[in-house]
Every structure is written in structure tokens, then in C-alpha cells.
Amino acid sequence: MTLNFDPKTEYVLEDERALLRPMKETDLELLLPFALNEPDTWKYSYLSARGEDGMRQYVNDALDGRKAGTQYPFIVFDKKTGEYAGSTRFYDIKPAWQTLQLGYTWYGEKFRGSGLNKHCKFLLLRFVFEKLGALRVEFRADSRNERSIAAMKSIGCVPEGILRQDMPLCDGDRRSSIILSILKEEWENSVKDNLARRL
């Protein structure tokens, strides 16, 4: 078995609140205001999208990852406000293992805590487990990023452990990463229904 995944396919995921579509080069214009006005968004990130050059590199790296078949970046549109809100992506895609990671997720300040993230995660997880045929989805975060960790636990992610000082940050420091995951049987047995009730 392998993931039913084709990086060349234009996957669009949506419900009444969120629309996720593949990132494209011209999305730099839509995401640039966040890079210029909300630089702290990338405080815990390896790749910073601060400033115009930072966001241009961020978008280029995401698109290069898609071309290589190892990443699949989305831009997030909030139907409630009628605005583009941020970005997320699949990465470390391993078709033969039927696994991938879900991350590089960020939203502008006004969209955090608004419920948008739960809609996005529901759409992404349903797609991964029910369309792509994944057996495991992994999540990672800086072990100090309490907001992000709480958000992942709230959708049903199970903590697995911490990789100590495993990666550099854009400010030159190093971070320790917490690893969390959701398995296919967990999605089917409880996570899907619990998350759907909270939308």
C-alpha cells in the first residue's frame, strides 16, 4: 500500500468556514502584510517569513518542496471574514510508509483563537486519512510554544516525546521539538467525531 497522493494534483479543501487551496507564486502578495506587520508569528520557526524577502523565500521554498514531491503547501482563506488568513502544509511526505507531517501552520493575529484552525485541521485530517490513505499524521512544535501545543492536543493529537535541541531557529538559537501524532484508528474511533462536534 502507498499514499494516494499526487503533488501535481490541485487539491482544494473547504467547508462553510474555511477554504484551503494550493499555494502559488502570486500568493506572495496576499501573505506579505503578515510578514511586514506581524513578525512575531515566526518566533518559534526554523524558517522565518519576516519582511518581504523572508516571505518571498518562504513561498519559494514551499513551492520547491511541492515540485520535489516532499511538501504540499496550502493558503488558507477565512470565509467568515472574507480574508486570507495564513498558510499550512503537508511535509516529509512518505508515500511508501503511508505517513506525512502536518505543519508550517500559521495564522494572522486576528484569526488565532477564532475557530478557523479547527475547521482547517478537520478538512486536512479527513483528506489525509480518508482520501490519501495515511496511517499516521505527525505534528511537531517548539516545546515552549504552549499555544500551538494546546491547539494540537485539543484536536486529538497524542504527545510522543521531545527531541532535545533538534533544530536551529531563525534567530540563531536552538529549539527542542515536541512530537505528537494521530493514527488512522484514532481518527476513525474518536478524533473525527470529537473534532466535528466542536466546529
C-alpha positions in Angstrom: 0.0 0.0 0.0 1.0 3.6 -0.6 -0.4 7.1 -0.2 -2.9 8.0 -2.9 -1.0 11.3 -3.4 0.0 13.2 -6.5 1.8 16.5 -5.9 0.7 17.7 -9.3 -3.0 17.5 -8.4 -4.7 20.7 -7.4 -6.3 19.7 -4.1 -8.9 22.1 -2.8 -10.5 21.5 0.7 -13.4 23.6 2.0 -16.4 23.7 4.3 -18.7 26.6 5.3 -15.9 28.4 7.2 -12.5 27.6 5.6 -11.1 27.2 2.1 -7.6 25.7 1.6 -6.1 25.8 -1.9 -2.7 25.1 -3.2 -0.2 27.9 -2.7 1.1 29.6 -5.8 3.7 32.2 -6.5 1.3 35.1 -6.7 0.2 34.4 -3.2 3.2 36.4 -2.0 1.0 39.5 -2.4 -1.7 38.1 -0.2 0.7 36.9 2.6 3.1 39.8 2.6 1.1 42.0 5.0 1.6 39.4 7.7 5.3 39.3 7.0 5.6 43.1 7.3 3.2 43.7 10.2 3.3 40.6 12.4 6.9 39.4 12.6 6.5 37.6 15.9 4.4 35.0 14.0 7.6 33.1 13.3 9.2 33.4 16.8 9.4 29.6 17.1 10.1 28.7 13.5 13.1 27.4 11.7 12.0 29.3 8.5 11.2 32.9 9.1 8.9 34.8 6.8 9.6 38.2 8.3 9.8 41.0 5.9 9.3 41.0 2.1 12.5 39.0 1.4 11.6 36.5 4.1 8.1 35.8 2.8 9.3 35.6 -0.8 11.9 32.9 0.3 9.2 31.2 2.4 6.8 30.9 -0.6 9.6 29.8 -2.9 10.8 27.1 -0.5 7.2 25.8 -0.2 6.7 25.7 -4.0 10.1 24.0 -4.4 9.0 21.4 -1.9 5.9 20.7 -3.9 7.9 20.3 -7.1 10.1 17.8 -5.3 7.0 15.9 -4.1 8.0 16.2 -0.4 5.7 19.0 0.6 2.3 20.3 -0.4 1.6 23.9 0.8 -1.9 25.5 1.1 -3.0 29.1 1.6 -5.9 29.5 4.0 -9.0 31.6 3.3 -11.4 32.5 6.1 -14.9 32.6 4.6 -16.3 34.3 7.7 -14.2 37.4 7.3 -13.6 37.1 3.5 -9.8 37.4 4.0 -6.8 35.2 3.5 -5.6 34.2 7.0 -2.4 32.2 6.7 -0.8 29.0 5.5 -0.3 25.3 6.3 1.2 22.4 4.5 1.9 18.7 4.4 5.6 17.9 4.5 8.0 15.0 5.0 5.6 13.0 2.8 6.5 9.3 2.6 4.1 7.6 0.3 5.5 4.1 0.8 5.2 4.4 4.6 1.7 6.0 4.3 2.8 8.8 6.6 3.3 12.6 6.5 3.7 15.5 8.7 1.2 18.4 9.0 2.7 21.7 10.0 4.3 25.0 9.0 0.9 26.3 10.1 0.4 29.9 11.0 -2.4 32.5 11.0 -2.5 36.2 11.3 -3.2 37.5 14.8 -6.9 38.3 14.2 -7.6 34.7 13.2 -6.0 32.9 16.1 -8.5 31.5 18.6 -11.3 32.2 16.1 -12.2 28.6 15.4 -10.7 28.7 11.9 -7.8 26.3 12.8 -10.2 23.6 13.9 -12.0 23.8 10.6 -8.7 23.6 8.7 -7.4 20.7 10.7 -10.7 18.8 10.3 -10.5 19.3 6.5 -6.9 18.3 6.3 -7.1 15.3 8.6 -10.2 13.9 6.8 -8.5 14.3 3.5 -5.3 12.6 4.7 -6.9 9.6 6.3 -10.0 9.2 4.1 -8.7 10.2 0.6 -4.9 9.8 0.8 -5.0 6.6 2.9 -2.5 7.7 5.5 -1.9 5.5 8.6 -0.2 8.2 10.7 0.0 12.0 10.7 2.8 13.6 12.7 2.9 17.1 14.2 5.8 19.0 15.7 6.2 22.2 17.6 8.7 24.1 19.7 8.4 22.6 23.2 8.0 26.2 24.6 5.1 27.1 22.2 2.3 26.4 24.6 -0.4 27.9 22.3 0.5 25.6 19.5 0.8 22.5 21.7 -2.6 23.2 23.3 -4.2 23.6 19.9 -2.8 20.2 18.7 -3.9 18.4 21.9 -7.3 19.9 21.6 -7.9 18.3 18.2 -6.8 14.9 19.5 -3.1 14.7 18.9 -1.2 12.3 21.3 2.2 13.5 22.6 5.0 11.1 22.0 8.1 12.8 23.3 10.6 15.6 22.9 13.6 15.8 20.6 16.1 17.9 22.5 17.7 20.8 20.7 17.0 19.1 17.4 16.9 22.1 15.1 18.1 25.7 14.8 15.8 28.7 14.9 15.8 31.7 12.6 17.3 33.8 15.4 20.3 31.5 15.8 19.0 29.7 18.9 18.1 26.0 19.0 14.8 24.5 19.9 13.6 21.3 21.3 10.7 19.8 19.4 7.7 18.0 20.9 6.3 15.3 18.6 2.6 14.5 18.5 0.6 12.2 16.2 -2.8 10.9 15.2 -3.2 7.4 13.9 -5.8 6.2 11.4 -7.7 4.1 14.0 -7.8 7.1 16.4 -9.2 9.3 13.7 -11.9 6.7 12.9 -12.7 5.8 16.6 -12.8 9.2 18.3 -10.9 12.1 16.8 -13.1 12.7 13.8 -16.4 12.8 15.8 -14.9 14.8 18.7 -13.5 17.4 16.4 -16.6 17.6 14.2 -18.7 18.4 17.3 -16.5 21.4 18.1 -16.8 23.0 14.6 
